Amino acid sequence: MKQIIFTILLITTVQTAFSQALGEKVSETDFSIGKAIKVKSQILDEVRDLNIYLPQSYSEDSLKTYPVIYLLDGSKDEDYIHISGIVQFGSFSWINMIPESIVVGIGNVDRKRDFTYPSQNELDQKEFPTSGKSETFISFLEKELQPLIESEYRTSETKTLIGQSLGGLLATEILFKKPDLFDNYIIVSPSLWWDDEKLLDVSPVSYNSEKSIYIAGGKEGEVMERTAKELYEKLKKDQQQNTRLFYQFFENKSHGDALHIAVYEAFEKIFKQKK
């Protein structure tokens, strides 16, 4: 019995000492990296979630304006958190890879609907029954979202779009049809197989403003790899003088994990090399 009591006292003493070594929790608060807002879109006829990352200096300098990065698949359980982290890290003064920027993460409701134009392929129609409304979503970006962000926040004129997979398909469609909506396009693993690859047959609209276009992908199968390279080659063939064009293939990345490294590389090429 004495041995048992001694053991209990020893354990209690060790636990108490360990607890004291760790220190006592003084307080607990929620930790936030941005603002979550809801907007009512008249064009889409629905409420949409936006996740907004503001640089640390935003509240300190009331005169400074900031570039805006628009992120498709921008829900908090999608790409918003880790892309905002790259932006924060890249804008540290000792890194100086990217200027301090606002990130606008656009939360999804139905990405298959919003990121695709109407396909003539019967299998596309069967597997994606709600698809084909990208024109409406692009109108939302142009006529509602961009004006809202520019009225609510201190934005500069520089706008960047990031899209991956179906989001890459949409980013390519915008680049081809309404290129002046954004200055920089980061297109990762674009789903250009959609509609029997017909988007690659479209002749892009010309533009006068400067553009930086970054295209990337990983080991994602013959079609995905080929069409991403064909997109780059198509743009390269008729590259305008005011365009900076980049392409990267990540041999050790797949469709699921190419985005993070691709965005980091894109920021280095688009922003750091401009300095």
C-alpha positions as CSV (number, residue, x, y, z in Angstrom):
1,M,0.0,0.0,0.0
2,K,2.8,2.4,0.9
3,Q,4.4,1.7,-2.5
4,I,1.2,2.5,-4.3
5,I,0.8,5.8,-2.3
6,F,4.4,6.7,-3.0
7,T,3.9,6.0,-6.8
8,I,0.8,8.2,-6.9
9,L,2.6,11.0,-5.0
10,L,5.5,10.8,-7.4
11,I,3.3,10.9,-10.5
12,T,1.4,13.9,-9.1
13,T,4.6,15.7,-8.3
14,V,6.0,15.1,-11.8
15,Q,2.7,16.2,-13.4
16,T,2.7,19.4,-11.3
17,A,6.3,20.2,-12.1
18,F,5.7,19.6,-15.8
19,S,2.6,21.8,-15.8
20,Q,4.6,24.6,-14.1
21,A,7.4,24.2,-16.6
22,L,4.9,24.8,-19.4
23,G,3.4,27.8,-17.8
24,E,-0.2,28.7,-17.3
25,K,-2.6,29.8,-20.1
26,V,-3.4,33.4,-19.4
27,S,-6.0,34.0,-22.1
28,E,-7.4,32.6,-25.3
29,T,-8.8,34.5,-28.4
30,D,-9.7,33.6,-31.9
31,F,-6.9,34.1,-34.5
32,S,-8.0,35.6,-37.9
33,I,-6.0,36.2,-41.1
34,G,-8.7,38.2,-42.9
35,K,-12.3,39.3,-43.2
36,A,-15.2,37.1,-44.3
37,I,-18.0,39.0,-46.0
38,K,-21.1,38.1,-47.8
39,V,-22.3,40.0,-50.9
40,K,-25.6,39.7,-52.7
41,S,-25.0,39.4,-56.4
42,Q,-27.8,40.6,-58.6
43,I,-26.2,39.0,-61.7
44,L,-25.8,35.6,-60.1
45,D,-29.0,36.0,-58.1
46,E,-27.4,34.6,-54.9
47,V,-25.3,35.5,-51.9
48,R,-21.6,34.9,-52.3
49,D,-18.8,34.5,-49.7
50,L,-15.6,36.5,-50.0
51,N,-12.5,36.1,-47.9
52,I,-10.3,39.2,-47.8
53,Y,-6.7,39.3,-46.7
54,L,-5.3,42.7,-46.0
55,P,-1.6,43.4,-45.6
56,Q,-0.3,44.4,-42.1
57,S,0.5,47.9,-43.2
58,Y,-3.1,48.5,-44.5
59,S,-4.3,49.9,-41.2
60,E,-1.0,51.8,-40.6
61,D,-0.8,53.8,-43.9
62,S,-4.1,55.4,-44.9
63,L,-2.7,56.7,-48.2
64,K,-1.0,53.6,-49.6
65,T,-2.8,51.6,-52.3
66,Y,-2.4,47.9,-52.9
67,P,-2.5,45.5,-55.9
68,V,-5.4,43.0,-55.7
69,I,-5.1,39.2,-56.2
70,Y,-8.4,37.6,-57.1
71,L,-8.4,33.9,-56.2
72,L,-10.8,31.5,-57.7
73,D,-11.5,28.5,-55.4
74,G,-11.1,31.0,-52.6
75,S,-13.1,29.4,-49.8
76,K,-11.3,29.0,-46.4
77,D,-11.3,25.2,-46.9
78,E,-9.9,25.6,-50.5
79,D,-7.0,27.8,-51.5
80,Y,-7.5,31.1,-49.6
81,I,-5.4,30.4,-46.5
82,H,-2.3,29.0,-48.1
83,I,-2.3,31.5,-51.0
84,S,-2.7,34.4,-48.5
85,G,0.3,32.9,-46.6
86,I,2.5,33.0,-49.7
87,V,1.4,36.6,-50.3
88,Q,2.3,37.5,-46.7
89,F,5.6,35.7,-46.8
90,G,6.6,37.0,-50.2
91,S,5.9,40.6,-49.2
92,F,8.2,40.5,-46.1
93,S,10.9,43.2,-46.5
94,W,13.7,40.6,-46.3
95,I,12.0,38.5,-49.1
96,N,10.7,41.3,-51.3
97,M,9.3,38.9,-53.8
98,I,5.9,40.5,-54.2
99,P,4.5,43.9,-53.2
100,E,2.1,43.9,-50.3
101,S,-1.2,42.9,-51.8
102,I,-4.9,42.4,-51.0
103,V,-6.2,38.9,-51.6
104,V,-9.8,38.4,-52.6
105,G,-10.8,34.7,-52.2
106,I,-14.0,34.0,-54.0
107,G,-15.9,31.2,-52.2
108,N,-17.6,28.7,-54.4
109,V,-21.3,27.8,-54.7
110,D,-21.1,25.7,-57.9
111,R,-17.7,25.8,-59.6
112,K,-18.8,23.4,-62.3
113,R,-21.5,25.9,-63.2
114,D,-19.4,29.1,-62.9
115,F,-16.1,28.0,-64.4
116,T,-17.3,26.4,-67.6
117,Y,-18.8,27.6,-70.8
118,P,-21.4,25.5,-72.6
119,S,-19.9,22.2,-73.9
120,Q,-21.1,20.4,-77.0
121,N,-19.6,17.1,-75.6
122,E,-22.4,14.8,-74.4
123,L,-20.3,13.3,-71.7
124,D,-19.4,16.8,-70.3
125,Q,-23.1,17.6,-70.3
126,K,-24.0,14.3,-68.5
127,E,-21.3,14.5,-65.9
128,F,-21.6,18.3,-65.3
129,P,-25.4,18.9,-65.6
130,T,-25.2,22.4,-64.1
131,S,-22.3,23.6,-66.3
132,G,-22.1,26.3,-68.9
133,K,-22.6,29.6,-67.0
134,S,-19.1,31.1,-67.1
135,E,-20.4,34.1,-69.1
136,T,-22.6,35.0,-66.2
137,F,-19.8,34.5,-63.7
138,I,-17.4,36.6,-65.7
139,S,-20.0,39.4,-65.8
140,F,-20.2,39.1,-62.0
141,L,-16.4,39.5,-61.7
142,E,-16.4,42.5,-64.1
143,K,-19.6,44.4,-63.1
144,E,-20.0,43.6,-59.4
145,L,-17.0,42.1,-57.7
146,Q,-14.2,44.4,-59.0
147,P,-16.2,47.6,-58.5
148,L,-17.1,46.5,-55.0
149,I,-13.5,45.7,-54.0
150,E,-12.3,49.0,-55.6
151,S,-14.9,51.0,-53.7
152,E,-14.4,49.3,-50.3
153,Y,-10.5,49.0,-50.3
154,R,-7.5,51.1,-51.3
155,T,-6.6,49.3,-54.4
156,S,-4.0,50.1,-57.1
157,E,-4.6,49.4,-60.8
158,T,-2.8,46.1,-60.8
159,K,-5.1,43.1,-60.7
160,T,-4.0,39.4,-60.8
161,L,-6.2,36.3,-61.4
162,I,-5.3,32.9,-60.0
163,G,-7.2,29.8,-61.3
164,Q,-6.4,26.1,-61.1
165,S,-8.1,23.1,-62.8
166,L,-11.6,24.3,-63.8
167,G,-10.5,27.7,-62.4
168,G,-7.6,27.5,-64.9
169,L,-10.1,26.9,-67.7
170,L,-12.1,30.0,-66.6
171,A,-8.9,32.1,-66.3
172,T,-7.9,31.0,-69.9
173,E,-11.4,31.9,-71.2
174,I,-11.2,35.4,-69.6
175,L,-7.7,35.9,-71.0
176,F,-8.9,35.0,-74.5
177,K,-12.2,36.9,-74.4
178,K,-11.8,39.8,-71.9
179,P,-8.1,40.1,-71.3
180,D,-8.2,43.6,-69.8
181,L,-10.1,42.4,-66.8
182,F,-6.8,41.5,-65.2
183,D,-3.1,42.4,-65.7
184,N,-1.6,39.1,-64.6
185,Y,-2.9,35.6,-65.2
186,I,-1.7,32.6,-63.1
187,I,-3.1,29.6,-64.8
188,V,-2.3,26.2,-63.2
189,S,-3.4,22.8,-64.4
190,P,-6.1,24.2,-66.6
191,S,-8.9,21.8,-67.5
192,L,-8.6,22.5,-71.3
193,W,-10.0,19.0,-72.1
194,W,-13.4,20.6,-71.6
195,D,-15.6,20.7,-74.7
196,D,-13.1,18.5,-76.7
197,E,-10.4,21.1,-76.2
198,K,-12.2,23.7,-78.3
199,L,-11.1,26.7,-76.2
200,L,-7.6,26.2,-77.7
201,D,-9.1,26.9,-81.1
202,V,-10.4,30.4,-80.0
203,S,-8.4,33.4,-81.3
204,P,-7.5,35.6,-78.3
205,V,-8.7,39.2,-78.2
206,S,-5.9,41.7,-78.6
207,Y,-5.1,44.2,-75.8
208,N,-3.0,47.3,-75.3
209,S,-2.1,47.0,-71.6
210,E,0.9,45.1,-70.3
211,K,0.3,41.5,-69.3
212,S,2.2,38.8,-67.5
213,I,0.9,35.2,-68.1
214,Y,2.2,32.3,-66.2
215,I,1.1,28.7,-67.1
216,A,2.1,25.6,-65.1
217,G,1.1,22.0,-64.4
218,G,2.5,18.7,-63.1
219,K,2.3,15.0,-63.9
220,E,-1.5,14.9,-64.6
221,G,-1.9,12.6,-67.6
222,E,-1.3,13.0,-71.3
223,V,-4.3,15.3,-72.0
224,M,-3.7,17.8,-69.1
225,E,0.0,18.0,-69.8
226,R,-0.3,18.4,-73.5
227,T,-3.1,21.0,-73.5
228,A,-1.3,23.2,-70.9
229,K,1.8,23.1,-73.1
230,E,-0.3,23.8,-76.2
231,L,-1.8,26.9,-74.4
232,Y,1.7,28.2,-73.8
233,E,2.8,27.5,-77.4
234,K,-0.4,29.2,-78.8
235,L,0.3,32.3,-76.8
236,K,4.0,32.2,-77.6
237,K,3.3,32.0,-81.3
238,D,1.4,35.3,-81.4
239,Q,3.0,36.9,-78.3
240,Q,2.4,40.6,-78.2
241,Q,5.3,42.9,-77.3
242,N,3.7,44.0,-74.1
243,T,3.3,40.4,-72.8
244,R,5.6,38.5,-70.5
245,L,4.9,34.8,-70.9
246,F,6.1,31.9,-68.6
247,Y,5.6,28.2,-68.5
248,Q,6.7,25.5,-66.0
249,F,6.3,21.8,-65.8
250,F,6.6,20.2,-62.3
251,E,7.8,16.7,-62.8
252,N,7.3,15.7,-59.1
253,K,3.9,17.4,-58.7
254,S,0.4,16.2,-59.5
255,H,-3.0,17.8,-60.1
256,G,-3.6,17.9,-56.4
257,D,-0.4,19.6,-55.2
258,A,1.0,21.7,-58.1
259,L,-0.8,24.9,-57.2
260,H,1.2,26.0,-54.1
261,I,4.6,25.8,-55.7
262,A,3.3,27.1,-59.0
263,V,1.9,30.3,-57.4
264,Y,5.2,30.8,-55.5
265,E,7.1,30.5,-58.7
266,A,4.7,32.7,-60.6
267,F,5.0,35.5,-58.0
268,E,8.8,35.3,-58.3
269,K,8.7,35.5,-62.1
270,I,5.9,38.1,-62.4
271,F,6.7,40.5,-59.6
272,K,10.3,40.0,-58.6
273,Q,11.7,40.2,-62.1
274,K,9.8,43.4,-62.8
275,K,11.9,45.3,-60.2
